[in-house]
Amino acid sequence: EAGVTQFPSHSVIEKGQTVTLRCDPISGHDNLYWYRRVMGKEIKFLLHFVKESKQDESGMPNNRFLAERTGGTYSTLKVQPAELEDSGVYFCASSSGLSLFSGANVLTFGAGSRLTVL
Amino acid sequence: EDQVTQSPEALRLQEGESSSLNCSYTVSGLRGLFWYRQDPGKGPEFLFTLYSAGEEKEKERLKATLTKKESFLHITAPKPEDSATYLCASPSGAGNKLTFGGGTRVLVKP
């Protein structure tokens, strides 16, 4: 089974530009998550989709970040305009079930998209 | 606020030198603890889930244990291929997200 795929693997942009990151989850996984790790910090939750609906976007830093999951398949995360502090690695993950309190559900992560804002 | 803290930040081991990594958490009503391994340039890879105090799980040279306040990842007779960053995380909120610790970078020298 194919894993979680993210594109691009690395993006370098100037401050003020726009970047769109893409995530293809494991086929059949209704739950899709975005996480981020900025330099020297822990991996932090950004948001959670169930199919095409945003279940929880409490971790989104501000309105410069827009996540979409049209059709409930792949997802995009757009940063517009990008700021220096947005630099980091953006991870996408997917799971078949909703609750991580259940032993049956595990998050499978992609390799991440490294964003560098100059 | 839920918090997960890992120690040490980094660990250098000789091949065969066993050691333990610590993950302490302040999560109200803990309902699970996840361990992940992360290699450079890759995403976290799932290792174990522990759900109740006293629970233990093993995979090759790794053994994870859980108490009411912390979890340990024991690495027995490590090999260079065990070099990685080990992350622990706890489900939080409505159970739909993970709160991660900062990770422990393990380097095993031959």
Boltz contact constraints between the chains, C-beta under 6 A:
constraints:
  - contact:
      token1: [A, 42]
      token2: [B, 100]
      max_distance: 6.0
  - contact:
      token1: [A, 42]
      token2: [B, 102]
      max_distance: 6.0
  - contact:
      token1: [A, 43]
      token2: [B, 100]
      max_distance: 6.0
  - contact:
      token1: [A, 45]
      token2: [B, 97]
      max_distance: 6.0
  - contact:
      token1: [A, 48]
      token2: [B, 96]
      max_distance: 6.0
  - contact:
      token1: [A, 56]
      token2: [B, 96]
      max_distance: 6.0
  - contact:
      token1: [A, 91]
      token2: [B, 43]
      max_distance: 6.0
  - contact:
      token1: [A, 99]
      token2: [B, 95]
      max_distance: 6.0
  - contact:
      token1: [A, 100]
      token2: [B, 91]
      max_distance: 6.0
  - contact:
      token1: [A, 100]
      token2: [B, 95]
      max_distance: 6.0
  - contact:
      token1: [A, 101]
      token2: [B, 31]
      max_distance: 6.0
  - contact:
      token1: [A, 101]
      token2: [B, 32]
      max_distance: 6.0
  - contact:
      token1: [A, 101]
      token2: [B, 91]
      max_distance: 6.0
  - contact:
      token1: [A, 101]
      token2: [B, 95]
      max_distance: 6.0
  - contact:
      token1: [A, 103]
      token2: [B, 49]
      max_distance: 6.0
  - contact:
      token1: [A, 106]
      token2: [B, 46]
      max_distance: 6.0
  - contact:
      token1: [A, 109]
      token2: [B, 43]
      max_distance: 6.0
  - contact:
      token1: [A, 109]
      token2: [B, 44]
      max_distance: 6.0
  - contact:
      token1: [A, 110]
      token2: [B, 43]
      max_distance: 6.0
  - contact:
      token1: [A, 111]
      token2: [B, 42]
      max_distance: 6.0
  - contact:
      token1: [A, 111]
      token2: [B, 43]
      max_distance: 6.0
  - contact:
      token1: [A, 112]
      token2: [B, 43]
      max_distance: 6.0
